[in-house]
Amino acid sequence: MARSDNAKFSIGDVVKHRHFDFRGVIYDVDFEFNNSEEWYQSIPKEVRPRKDQPFYHLLAESNEVTYEAYVSEQNLLLDKSKEPVRHPLIEEIFSGKKGSSYFKISN
């Protein structure tokens, strides 16, 4: 399994973006950048994150839109609102919610 001691956030954590107005629940973690160079270069230089840090896959929401996002650790903050994330895939990936985190039934 993944080396969770390197990552600040865990699968099931609800987080929000430091610079952009969206939030989401983490469903996977890459311990270093694992996306295309094209994707990386498309990020404006002034907010482009370092590659040598965890990146998180989110089921994200913004206003009335849901999507998947890939975000660096430096650009995430814990969302302590306890508001549910309204993403259609939540129930496929997670089995429930406790406090402000989601959880999976362990295999």
N, C-alpha and C positions, 0 to 999 in steps of 0.2 A: 504493500500500500504506500501511499505518498508520505513524504517526510513532513509531517504536520508541524514539527518544531520550527521550520523555516517560515511558515506563513502566519501572518497576523490574524487572518480571518479563516473561518471554517465553512465547510459545506453546510448549508442551512441558515447561515447568518444573513440577516437583512441589512443591506448597506445602501449608502447613497453616494453619488459622485461628488467629489470636492468642487468641481468647476461647472458642471452641467446639471440641469434640473431633471435628474431621473434617479430612481431607486430600484432595487431588485433583490432577489435572493440568490445566493451563490449555489450553483449545482456542480461545479467542477473547479479544480485548481491546477494550473501549470506552475511548476516551481521556478521556471524561467520562461521568457518570451517564446511562444510556440505558434506564431501566426505568420502570414506571408510578409515579405519585405515591402511589397506593394501596399498592404494594409498599414504597415508601420509608417511608411513615408507619407501616407495620406493624412496623418495627424499633423496639425499645424506645429511648426518647429518650437514655438514658445511654450507649448503644453505637451510636447512629445516626451513620454516617460523613458527612463532607462530600461534596457532589456534585462538586466541582471537582477530581477526581483520577481516575486510571484505575480502571476496574472490570473484573473478570476473570470469564469464564465457565469454570467448572470441571466436569470429570467427577469427581464427589466420592464419597467413601466414608466411612462411619462405622459402626463395628462390622460388622454383616453387611449393611448397607443401602447401596445405591448410588443416586445421584440426580445432578441437575445443580444447581449452586449459582452465585450471582452475588454476588461479594464485592469490597469496596473494597480498594485497595492498602494502606491503613493497617492493615487487619485481616489481612494475610497475612504469613507468614514462609516462607522457603525450607525445604523438608523435605529434610534431607541424609541421611535414613535409607537411601536406595537401595532401599527396599522397593518392589515393584511396586504400582501402583494397580489394584485389582481391579474395574474397571468394564466392563460388557459392550460399551460403545461404543468402547473404546480401540482395538481392532484395526480398526474402521471409519475412524477419524480418523487414527491414527498408524501408521507402517509399522515402527517399531522403538523400541528404548530403548538409550541409551548412558549409562553412569554413572547419574546420578539424573535425567536428562532424556529425554523422548520426542521423536521426530522424525518429520516427514512426508517422504515422497518428494516432491521438488520437481517442479512441473509443467513 
